Amino acid sequence: MANSKSTENDFENQYDSTWDDEDDEEQRYRMKVSKQQTHRTRRDLYAAKDMQNYRRMCQNIKIARRSEDYEREMFNLKFYQNKIPSRPDGLFIQDFHQYWFHDYNKLENMHSCIQWLFPIQEQGVNHCAHVLTQKEIKFFRKDEQLKRRLLTSYKLMLDFYGIKLLDENTGVVGHAENWTERFENLNRNAHHNLGLTRILKCLGILGFEHYQAPLVQFFLTETLVKGRLPEVKRSVLDYFMFSVLNTSKRKELIRFAFEKFEPKEEFVWCPKRIQIRFLKEIKTTKAETPETHPSGSESGVRWPTSNDF
């Protein structure tokens, strides 16, 4: 009979397709879990299912094949072409780009604008905004002016969060000059986690997939390494990390998260069999590059064993 904790771990990862391409032998392997181990952390299954649905939706995009897409009004496209204003606020895309940079009070209090600036294939709380159509996706991906405007919207919101785009080619980001103040705002207002998730989804849908991993890497470092943004940490692990469409990049981010996360026995964002592999890889790397400690001192680090899970 399967161990209950092992079964529980499989259940928690049922909505995660990240490791579906692993070989059959490793897929069959399941780690024995100590009966004494109690996991306080639980994976957010709603988040896992939401992000898997998003990734599958992106995989299944068939550009403008459905006749109803031709019949539907392209509100998101027209907004980004500066032909219609957002609703209910009545603002054109050029208004946002010209007048809203660094105006943090406006951006903080205007919750309806994020759905117009970053359209996705899901209905949000602003019912005056419109779900992105497949035909619109086609236009966004091939039209350079639309892509430049979306990039400007991205920079606008990064600045609001205290982040700046360092390289437009790679998507690498870093701290803005006022990052301390803006990080405090992020920690105070949890609803921004939803906005960041929407932005990451939009980047993947509309041709900026290569921007996803650098932004997630930034947040993983800020939360797990630097210890900043404690109120964002859970969203980074549940949502941001699994928005990355590139499977190899997503695996790298999960491995990085596992390496930096403590305590490791509470890590629930990949199967235990994968965590065993990560532990072996990390230990091998440590052995190949031993750290020098003062005479008579110990590192103070206790590596988990399989019995810890």
ABEGO torsion letter per residue (X at the ends): XBBAAAAAAAAAAAABAAAAABBAAAAABBBBBBAABBBABBBBAAAAAAAAAAAAAAAABBBGABAAAAABBBAAAAAAAGABBBOAAGBBAAAAAAAABGBAAAAAABAAAAAAABBBABBBABAABBBBBAAAAAAAAABAAAAAAAAAAAAAAAAAAGBBBABAAAGBBBBBAAAAAAAAAAAABAAAAAAAAAAAAAAAAAGAAAAAAAAAAAAAAAAAAAGBGAAAAAAAAAAAAAABABAAAAAAAAAAAAAABOBAAABAABBAAAAAAAAAAAAAAAAABBBBBBBGBBAGBBBBBAAAX
